[in-house]
Amino acid sequence: MSIRAVADTHALIWYIYDDPRLSETARSTMEAIELSGNHIAAPSISLVEMVYLIEKARIPAESLGKTIALFKRANPFLVEVALDHPIVETMRLVDRQQVPDMPDRIITATALHLGVPVISRDGKIRLSTVATIW
């Protein structure tokens, strides 16, 4: 079992809530990874973003708890990837002009570091050099 993709914050939330804003391609990819016994990475910055979005009442208050519960399942498909110095060093490969938002740069760098695509609707991430699923 291995990490097959990195989910950005909105893709992760939309998958958890079966939200129609998640594209069919993204949904089917995430479902296939889950069913295969492989993993989707959730960068730790996404948990920070969830707290921020909860505080702004932009996502349901239980979103963070639901995400953490997925990490704790006996056979989790979702794994947290902490921000560490190798990912920080990889951020230098993500052009700040292309992906100016700091959390998005961290998510993109996480995918580059792991050598997997990022699941994201974000237009700037999709136009960057990282492989993107949407």
C-alpha positions as CSV (number, residue, x, y, z in Angstrom):
1,M,0.0,0.0,0.0
2,S,1.3,3.4,-0.9
3,I,0.3,7.0,-1.3
4,R,-1.2,7.5,-4.8
5,A,-2.3,11.2,-4.6
6,V,-2.4,14.3,-2.5
7,A,-5.8,15.9,-1.9
8,D,-6.0,19.6,-1.5
9,T,-8.2,20.9,1.3
10,H,-11.4,21.5,-0.7
11,A,-11.1,18.1,-2.6
12,L,-10.8,16.4,0.8
13,I,-13.8,18.2,2.3
14,W,-15.9,17.6,-0.7
15,Y,-15.0,13.9,-0.8
16,I,-15.9,13.5,2.9
17,Y,-19.3,15.2,2.4
18,D,-20.0,13.7,-1.0
19,D,-20.3,17.3,-2.3
20,P,-21.2,17.7,-6.0
21,R,-18.5,20.4,-6.4
22,L,-16.0,17.5,-6.5
23,S,-15.5,16.6,-10.2
24,E,-16.5,13.1,-11.3
25,T,-12.8,12.4,-12.3
26,A,-11.6,13.4,-8.8
27,R,-14.3,11.5,-7.0
28,S,-13.8,8.3,-9.0
29,T,-10.0,8.6,-8.5
30,M,-10.4,9.0,-4.8
31,E,-12.9,6.1,-4.6
32,A,-10.5,3.9,-6.6
33,I,-7.6,4.7,-4.3
34,E,-9.7,4.0,-1.2
35,L,-11.1,0.7,-2.6
36,S,-7.6,-0.5,-3.7
37,G,-6.2,-0.3,-0.2
38,N,-3.8,2.5,-1.1
39,H,-3.6,5.9,0.4
40,I,-4.5,9.6,-0.3
41,A,-2.2,12.0,1.5
42,A,-3.7,14.9,3.4
43,P,-1.1,17.5,4.0
44,S,-1.1,18.9,7.6
45,I,-1.6,22.4,6.2
46,S,-5.0,21.2,5.1
47,L,-5.9,20.6,8.8
48,V,-4.8,24.2,9.6
49,E,-6.9,25.4,6.6
50,M,-9.9,23.5,8.0
51,V,-9.6,25.3,11.3
52,Y,-9.5,28.6,9.5
53,L,-12.5,27.7,7.3
54,I,-14.5,26.5,10.3
55,E,-13.7,29.7,12.2
56,K,-15.0,31.7,9.2
57,A,-18.2,29.4,9.1
58,R,-17.3,28.4,5.5
59,I,-17.3,24.6,6.2
60,P,-19.2,22.5,8.7
61,A,-17.7,22.6,12.2
62,E,-17.3,18.8,12.4
63,S,-15.1,18.7,9.2
64,L,-11.9,18.6,11.2
65,G,-13.1,15.8,13.5
66,K,-14.4,13.8,10.5
67,T,-11.0,14.1,8.9
68,I,-9.1,13.1,12.0
69,A,-11.4,10.1,12.4
70,L,-10.5,8.9,8.9
71,F,-6.8,8.9,10.0
72,K,-7.7,6.7,12.9
73,R,-9.6,4.0,11.1
74,A,-8.2,0.5,11.3
75,N,-7.3,0.5,7.6
76,P,-7.2,4.2,6.7
77,F,-7.2,5.3,3.1
78,L,-6.4,8.9,4.2
79,V,-3.0,9.5,5.8
80,E,-1.7,12.8,7.2
81,V,1.6,14.0,5.8
82,A,3.4,16.5,8.1
83,L,5.2,19.5,6.8
84,D,8.9,18.7,7.2
85,H,12.1,20.1,5.8
86,P,12.2,17.9,2.6
87,I,8.8,19.3,1.7
88,V,9.9,22.8,2.6
89,E,12.9,22.4,0.3
90,T,10.6,21.1,-2.5
91,M,8.6,24.3,-2.2
92,R,11.4,26.1,-4.0
93,L,10.4,24.1,-7.1
94,V,6.9,25.5,-7.0
95,D,7.0,28.9,-8.7
96,R,5.5,31.5,-6.4
97,Q,4.2,33.4,-9.4
98,Q,2.3,30.4,-10.5
99,V,1.0,29.3,-7.1
100,P,1.1,32.4,-4.8
101,D,-1.1,31.1,-2.0
102,M,1.1,29.6,0.8
103,P,-1.1,26.6,1.7
104,D,-1.5,25.8,-2.0
105,R,2.3,25.9,-2.4
106,I,2.7,23.5,0.5
107,I,0.1,21.1,-0.9
108,T,1.7,21.3,-4.3
109,A,5.2,20.8,-2.9
110,T,3.9,17.8,-0.9
111,A,2.7,16.2,-4.1
112,L,6.0,16.9,-5.9
113,H,8.0,15.5,-3.0
114,L,5.9,12.3,-2.9
115,G,6.0,12.0,-6.7
116,V,2.2,11.8,-7.0
117,P,-0.5,14.0,-8.5
118,V,-2.5,16.5,-6.5
119,I,-6.3,16.4,-6.6
120,S,-7.4,20.0,-6.9
121,R,-9.9,22.3,-8.6
122,D,-7.6,25.3,-8.1
123,G,-6.8,26.8,-11.4
124,K,-3.3,28.0,-10.4
125,I,-2.3,24.6,-9.2
126,R,-3.7,23.0,-12.3
127,L,-1.6,25.4,-14.5
128,S,1.5,24.6,-12.5
129,T,4.1,21.9,-13.4
130,V,2.7,19.4,-10.9
131,A,0.4,16.6,-12.2
132,T,-3.1,17.4,-11.3
133,I,-6.4,15.4,-11.2
134,W,-9.6,17.2,-11.7
